[in-house]
Amino acid sequence: MTKELTEPQITQDQYDIWLNSQVTIAFLKCLAWKRLDVRDAAGDGSIIDTSNADTTHGLLHRALGQQDAYEAAHVPWDMLKHYNMVMITEKEEEEPDGTE
């Protein structure tokens, strides 16, 4: 039984056009930089509260989760494929060129 799609899918060509847009390229760079900013904040001590270990643990845990989220968002093909938002023909089974 095939699950009925509730949202329209995009084609490989539409994805390629979007991925090669200067706006998309800039946005993906910003996601990568934001992940590094969060990582640096976790490592430089700026989110550490020396008077409260629970707060520090919570802030570090949140920073690790944010890093994961920014990293996942930086690979849009995987997200689109996971939610079946892209039409994949037999010859397109592998990741398209241009993804990291």
GUDREN-936091 format. One record per residue (C-alpha): residue number from 1; residue in one letter; chain; x, y, z. Coordinates in steps of 0.2 Angstrom, whole numbers, padded with zeros to 4 digits. Last residue first. Layout:
{pt NUM,"a","A",{X,Y,Z}},
...
//
This chain:
{pt 100,"e","A",{0136,0091,0003}},
{pt 99,"t","A",{0124,0092,-0011}},
{pt 98,"g","A",{0129,0098,-0028}},
{pt 97,"d","A",{0126,0083,-0038}},
{pt 96,"p","A",{0110,0073,-0035}},
{pt 95,"e","A",{0110,0060,-0021}},
{pt 94,"e","A",{0107,0042,-0029}},
{pt 93,"e","A",{0090,0036,-0034}},
{pt 92,"e","A",{0090,0048,-0049}},
{pt 91,"k","A",{0090,0034,-0063}},
{pt 90,"e","A",{0075,0026,-0055}},
{pt 89,"t","A",{0065,0042,-0054}},
{pt 88,"i","A",{0064,0052,-0038}},
{pt 87,"m","A",{0050,0065,-0036}},
{pt 86,"v","A",{0054,0076,-0022}},
{pt 85,"m","A",{0044,0079,-0006}},
{pt 84,"n","A",{0044,0061,0001}},
{pt 83,"y","A",{0047,0068,0018}},
{pt 82,"h","A",{0064,0060,0020}},
{pt 81,"k","A",{0068,0064,0002}},
{pt 80,"l","A",{0065,0083,0005}},
{pt 79,"m","A",{0076,0082,0021}},
{pt 78,"d","A",{0090,0073,0013}},
{pt 77,"w","A",{0090,0084,-0002}},
{pt 76,"p","A",{0091,0100,0010}},
{pt 75,"v","A",{0108,0096,0017}},
{pt 74,"h","A",{0112,0111,0027}},
{pt 73,"a","A",{0096,0109,0037}},
{pt 72,"a","A",{0103,0093,0045}},
{pt 71,"e","A",{0119,0102,0050}},
{pt 70,"y","A",{0109,0117,0057}},
{pt 69,"a","A",{0098,0105,0067}},
{pt 68,"d","A",{0113,0095,0074}},
{pt 67,"q","A",{0122,0111,0079}},
{pt 66,"q","A",{0106,0116,0088}},
{pt 65,"g","A",{0104,0100,0097}},
{pt 64,"l","A",{0122,0102,0104}},
{pt 63,"a","A",{0119,0120,0109}},
{pt 62,"r","A",{0103,0114,0118}},
{pt 61,"h","A",{0113,0101,0128}},
{pt 60,"l","A",{0126,0114,0132}},
{pt 59,"l","A",{0113,0126,0139}},
{pt 58,"g","A",{0104,0112,0149}},
{pt 57,"h","A",{0121,0106,0156}},
{pt 56,"t","A",{0126,0124,0161}},
{pt 55,"t","A",{0109,0127,0169}},
{pt 54,"d","A",{0110,0111,0179}},
{pt 53,"a","A",{0128,0115,0184}},
{pt 52,"n","A",{0123,0132,0191}},
{pt 51,"s","A",{0136,0145,0198}},
{pt 50,"t","A",{0148,0142,0184}},
{pt 49,"d","A",{0135,0147,0171}},
{pt 48,"i","A",{0143,0141,0155}},
{pt 47,"i","A",{0136,0149,0139}},
{pt 46,"s","A",{0151,0160,0135}},
{pt 45,"g","A",{0163,0146,0139}},
{pt 44,"d","A",{0172,0146,0123}},
{pt 43,"g","A",{0167,0129,0118}},
{pt 42,"a","A",{0148,0130,0118}},
{pt 41,"a","A",{0149,0147,0110}},
{pt 40,"d","A",{0161,0140,0096}},
{pt 39,"r","A",{0149,0126,0092}},
{pt 38,"v","A",{0134,0138,0091}},
{pt 37,"d","A",{0144,0150,0080}},
{pt 36,"l","A",{0150,0135,0069}},
{pt 35,"r","A",{0132,0129,0067}},
{pt 34,"k","A",{0128,0147,0062}},
{pt 33,"w","A",{0142,0148,0049}},
{pt 32,"a","A",{0135,0132,0041}},
{pt 31,"l","A",{0117,0139,0041}},
{pt 30,"c","A",{0124,0155,0033}},
{pt 29,"k","A",{0132,0146,0019}},
{pt 28,"l","A",{0116,0137,0015}},
{pt 27,"f","A",{0107,0153,0015}},
{pt 26,"a","A",{0120,0161,0003}},
{pt 25,"i","A",{0119,0146,-0009}},
{pt 24,"t","A",{0100,0146,-0008}},
{pt 23,"v","A",{0100,0165,-0013}},
{pt 22,"q","A",{0112,0163,-0026}},
{pt 21,"s","A",{0101,0150,-0034}},
{pt 20,"n","A",{0110,0133,-0038}},
{pt 19,"l","A",{0100,0123,-0026}},
{pt 18,"w","A",{0084,0130,-0032}},
{pt 17,"i","A",{0087,0126,-0050}},
{pt 16,"d","A",{0094,0109,-0045}},
{pt 15,"y","A",{0078,0106,-0035}},
{pt 14,"q","A",{0067,0111,-0049}},
{pt 13,"d","A",{0076,0099,-0061}},
{pt 12,"q","A",{0075,0085,-0049}},
{pt 11,"t","A",{0056,0087,-0048}},
{pt 10,"i","A",{0046,0094,-0034}},
{pt 9,"q","A",{0032,0084,-0025}},
{pt 8,"p","A",{0015,0091,-0021}},
{pt 7,"e","A",{0009,0089,-0003}},
{pt 6,"t","A",{-0004,0077,0004}},
{pt 5,"l","A",{0004,0062,-0004}},
{pt 4,"e","A",{-0005,0045,-0002}},
{pt 3,"k","A",{0005,0032,0006}},
{pt 2,"t","A",{0007,0017,-0005}},
{pt 1,"m","A",{0000,0000,0000}},
//
